[in-house]
Amino acid sequence: MRLSEDKVRRIAERLHDELEQQGVLAYKERPGSKPGEGRAARVKHIYDFIVEDLRREEQIDAEVEEVLNSYSRELKGTERDILFRKHKEEIARKRGYTL
């Protein structure tokens, strides 16, 4: 994964807190729950979503690498970068994944 688990956790926490602070999302704690318990569960849900999204993108990247490795000649530099991006966009679009 391109981001460490700690960075993803911090992103999830910040996203949760920013949305709550801006009033985009409002949450009520369940009766009888410990303070912060609901927040932790919501942050975990956001974290899991981000991690799954990163894994899907990694799978697409791996598939693009397979396609590029199947070329009969070696691709270098800018040409490889352009082809990588084009194939990634195509594969992502076929899978319904938004980059």
FIDREN-75860 format. One line per field, with one value per atom (N, C-alpha, C): chain; atom name; x, y, z. Coordinates in steps of 0.1 Angstrom, whole numbers, padded with zeros to 4 digits. Layout:
residues N
chain <- c(A,...) $
name <- c(CA,...) $
c1 <- c(X,...) $
c2 <- c(Y,...) $
c3 <- c(Z,...) $
This chain:
residues 99
chain <- c(A,A,A,A,A,A,A,A,A,A,A,A,A,A,A,A,A,A,A,A,A,A,A,A,A,A,A,A,A,A,A,A,A,A,A,A,A,A,A,A,A,A,A,A,A,A,A,A,A,A,A,A,A,A,A,A,A,A,A,A,A,A,A,A,A,A,A,A,A,A,A,A,A,A,A,A,A,A,A,A,A,A,A,A,A,A,A,A,A,A,A,A,A,A,A,A,A,A,A,A,A,A,A,A,A,A,A,A,A,A,A,A,A,A,A,A,A,A,A,A,A,A,A,A,A,A,A,A,A,A,A,A,A,A,A,A,A,A,A,A,A,A,A,A,A,A,A,A,A,A,A,A,A,A,A,A,A,A,A,A,A,A,A,A,A,A,A,A,A,A,A,A,A,A,A,A,A,A,A,A,A,A,A,A,A,A,A,A,A,A,A,A,A,A,A,A,A,A,A,A,A,A,A,A,A,A,A,A,A,A,A,A,A,A,A,A,A,A,A,A,A,A,A,A,A,A,A,A,A,A,A,A,A,A,A,A,A,A,A,A,A,A,A,A,A,A,A,A,A,A,A,A,A,A,A,A,A,A,A,A,A,A,A,A,A,A,A,A,A,A,A,A,A,A,A,A,A,A,A,A,A,A,A,A,A,A,A,A,A,A,A,A,A,A,A,A,A) $
name <- c(N,CA,C,N,CA,C,N,CA,C,N,CA,C,N,CA,C,N,CA,C,N,CA,C,N,CA,C,N,CA,C,N,CA,C,N,CA,C,N,CA,C,N,CA,C,N,CA,C,N,CA,C,N,CA,C,N,CA,C,N,CA,C,N,CA,C,N,CA,C,N,CA,C,N,CA,C,N,CA,C,N,CA,C,N,CA,C,N,CA,C,N,CA,C,N,CA,C,N,CA,C,N,CA,C,N,CA,C,N,CA,C,N,CA,C,N,CA,C,N,CA,C,N,CA,C,N,CA,C,N,CA,C,N,CA,C,N,CA,C,N,CA,C,N,CA,C,N,CA,C,N,CA,C,N,CA,C,N,CA,C,N,CA,C,N,CA,C,N,CA,C,N,CA,C,N,CA,C,N,CA,C,N,CA,C,N,CA,C,N,CA,C,N,CA,C,N,CA,C,N,CA,C,N,CA,C,N,CA,C,N,CA,C,N,CA,C,N,CA,C,N,CA,C,N,CA,C,N,CA,C,N,CA,C,N,CA,C,N,CA,C,N,CA,C,N,CA,C,N,CA,C,N,CA,C,N,CA,C,N,CA,C,N,CA,C,N,CA,C,N,CA,C,N,CA,C,N,CA,C,N,CA,C,N,CA,C,N,CA,C,N,CA,C,N,CA,C,N,CA,C,N,CA,C,N,CA,C,N,CA,C,N,CA,C,N,CA,C,N,CA,C,N,CA,C,N,CA,C,N,CA,C,N,CA,C,N,CA,C,N,CA,C,N,CA,C) $
c1 <- c(0008,0000,0009,0005,0013,0013,0003,0003,0003,0010,0011,-0003,-0005,-0017,-0020,-0009,-0010,-0015,-0009,-0014,-0028,-0032,-0046,-0055,-0051,-0059,-0061,-0049,-0050,-0059,-0058,-0067,-0082,-0085,-0098,-0103,-0095,-0099,-0101,-0092,-0093,-0106,-0108,-0120,-0133,-0133,-0145,-0147,-0136,-0137,-0141,-0135,-0138,-0152,-0157,-0171,-0181,-0177,-0186,-0185,-0173,-0172,-0179,-0179,-0185,-0200,-0205,-0219,-0225,-0216,-0220,-0226,-0220,-0225,-0228,-0238,-0241,-0244,-0238,-0240,-0245,-0253,-0257,-0251,-0246,-0241,-0252,-0250,-0261,-0262,-0274,-0275,-0268,-0260,-0253,-0239,-0235,-0222,-0212,-0199,-0189,-0186,-0181,-0178,-0167,-0169,-0160,-0161,-0169,-0171,-0177,-0187,-0193,-0183,-0176,-0166,-0156,-0151,-0141,-0146,-0159,-0165,-0167,-0170,-0172,-0159,-0148,-0135,-0130,-0133,-0129,-0135,-0148,-0155,-0149,-0146,-0139,-0125,-0118,-0105,-0106,-0115,-0117,-0121,-0129,-0133,-0120,-0112,-0100,-0090,-0088,-0079,-0084,-0097,-0102,-0101,-0103,-0101,-0086,-0077,-0063,-0059,-0065,-0062,-0068,-0080,-0085,-0076,-0071,-0062,-0049,-0044,-0032,-0034,-0046,-0049,-0050,-0055,-0055,-0041,-0033,-0019,-0012,-0014,-0008,-0012,-0025,-0030,-0024,-0022,-0016,-0001,0006,0019,0020,0010,0010,0008,0000,-0003,0010,0016,0029,0040,0041,0051,0049,0037,0034,0038,0042,0046,0059,0061,0072,0085,0084,0096,0096,0108,0109,0104,0095,0090,0098,0102,0110,0104,0107,0105,0090,0089,0076,0066,0071,0062,0056,0064,0058,0048,0051,0042,0029,0030,0017,0009,0015,0008,0002,0010,0005,-0008,-0007,-0019,-0031,-0029,-0040,-0046,-0037,-0043,-0050,-0044,-0050,-0064,-0065,-0078,-0088,-0084,-0093,-0097,-0088,-0091,-0101,-0097,-0106,-0120,-0121,-0134,-0142,-0136,-0142,-0147,-0140,-0144,-0153,-0156,-0165,-0158,-0145,-0137,-0133,-0135,-0132,-0118,-0109,-0096,-0096) $
c2 <- c(-0012,0000,0012,0022,0034,0043,0042,0049,0039,0044,0035,0035,0024,0023,0035,0040,0052,0064,0066,0078,0076,0064,0062,0065,0060,0063,0078,0085,0099,0106,0102,0108,0105,0093,0089,0098,0099,0108,0122,0127,0141,0143,0134,0135,0135,0126,0125,0138,0143,0155,0167,0168,0180,0180,0169,0168,0171,0166,0168,0183,0189,0203,0212,0209,0217,0215,0206,0204,0195,0190,0181,0168,0163,0151,0154,0149,0150,0137,0133,0120,0122,0112,0111,0098,0099,0088,0079,0066,0057,0058,0056,0056,0045,0048,0038,0035,0042,0039,0048,0044,0051,0064,0075,0086,0083,0087,0085,0071,0062,0049,0050,0058,0059,0066,0075,0082,0072,0063,0053,0044,0040,0031,0037,0050,0057,0059,0063,0064,0051,0040,0027,0024,0027,0025,0033,0046,0054,0048,0044,0038,0025,0017,0004,0008,0018,0022,0027,0035,0040,0029,0020,0009,0000,-0003,-0011,-0004,0009,0017,0017,0018,0017,0003,-0007,-0021,-0023,-0017,-0019,-0012,0000,0007,-0001,-0007,-0015,-0027,-0033,-0044,-0039,-0027,-0022,-0019,-0013,-0011,-0024,-0034,-0047,-0052,-0051,-0055,-0047,-0034,-0026,-0030,-0033,-0038,-0051,-0060,-0072,-0068,-0059,-0055,-0049,-0040,-0034,-0044,-0054,-0064,-0073,-0073,-0082,-0076,-0063,-0056,-0063,-0064,-0071,-0064,-0051,-0043,-0036,-0032,-0026,-0011,-0007,0006,0014,0026,0034,0048,0055,0069,0073,0084,0090,0081,0074,0064,0055,0049,0040,0047,0059,0066,0069,0073,0076,0063,0052,0040,0035,0036,0032,0039,0052,0061,0057,0055,0052,0038,0028,0015,0015,0023,0023,0030,0040,0047,0037,0030,0020,0009,0003,-0008,-0003,0009,0015,0017,0023,0026,0013,0002,-0011,-0017,-0014,-0020,-0010,0001,0011,0018,0019,0025,0039,0049,0063,0066,0071,0075,0089) $
c3 <- c(0000,0000,0000,-0008,-0009,0004,0012,0025,0036,0047,0059,0066,0073,0081,0090,0096,0105,0097,0085,0077,0073,0069,0065,0077,0089,0101,0104,0103,0105,0095,0082,0072,0075,0080,0083,0095,0105,0117,0113,0105,0101,0092,0083,0074,0083,0092,0101,0108,0115,0123,0115,0103,0094,0090,0085,0081,0093,0104,0116,0120,0119,0123,0113,0101,0091,0090,0098,0099,0088,0080,0069,0074,0085,0091,0106,0111,0125,0131,0142,0148,0163,0167,0181,0186,0198,0205,0210,0209,0213,0228,0234,0248,0255,0265,0272,0267,0256,0250,0257,0256,0262,0254,0260,0252,0241,0229,0218,0211,0217,0211,0197,0195,0182,0172,0177,0168,0163,0172,0169,0158,0160,0150,0137,0137,0124,0117,0125,0119,0114,0120,0116,0102,0101,0089,0077,0080,0069,0066,0076,0074,0065,0068,0060,0046,0044,0030,0023,0029,0022,0019,0028,0026,0015,0014,0003,-0010,-0010,-0023,-0027,-0018,-0022,-0027,-0021,-0026,-0040,-0043,-0056,-0066,-0063,-0072,-0074,-0063,-0065,-0074,-0073,-0082,-0097,-0099,-0113,-0117,-0109,-0112,-0116,-0108,-0111,-0125,-0128,-0141,-0152,-0150,-0160,-0162,-0152,-0153,-0161,-0159,-0167,-0182,-0185,-0199,-0205,-0198,-0203,-0204,-0195,-0197,-0208,-0214,-0225,-0238,-0238,-0250,-0255,-0268,-0274,-0273,-0270,-0268,-0255,-0250,-0237,-0238,-0229,-0228,-0218,-0222,-0213,-0212,-0200,-0198,-0200,-0208,-0210,-0217,-0227,-0234,-0224,-0215,-0205,-0196,-0192,-0183,-0190,-0202,-0210,-0212,-0216,-0218,-0204,-0194,-0181,-0177,-0179,-0175,-0184,-0197,-0206,-0203,-0200,-0197,-0183,-0174,-0161,-0162,-0169,-0171,-0178,-0187,-0195,-0185,-0178,-0169,-0158,-0152,-0142,-0147,-0159,-0164,-0166,-0171,-0173,-0160,-0149,-0136,-0128,-0134,-0127,-0116,-0117,-0106,-0111,-0102,-0105,-0099,-0108,-0104,-0098) $
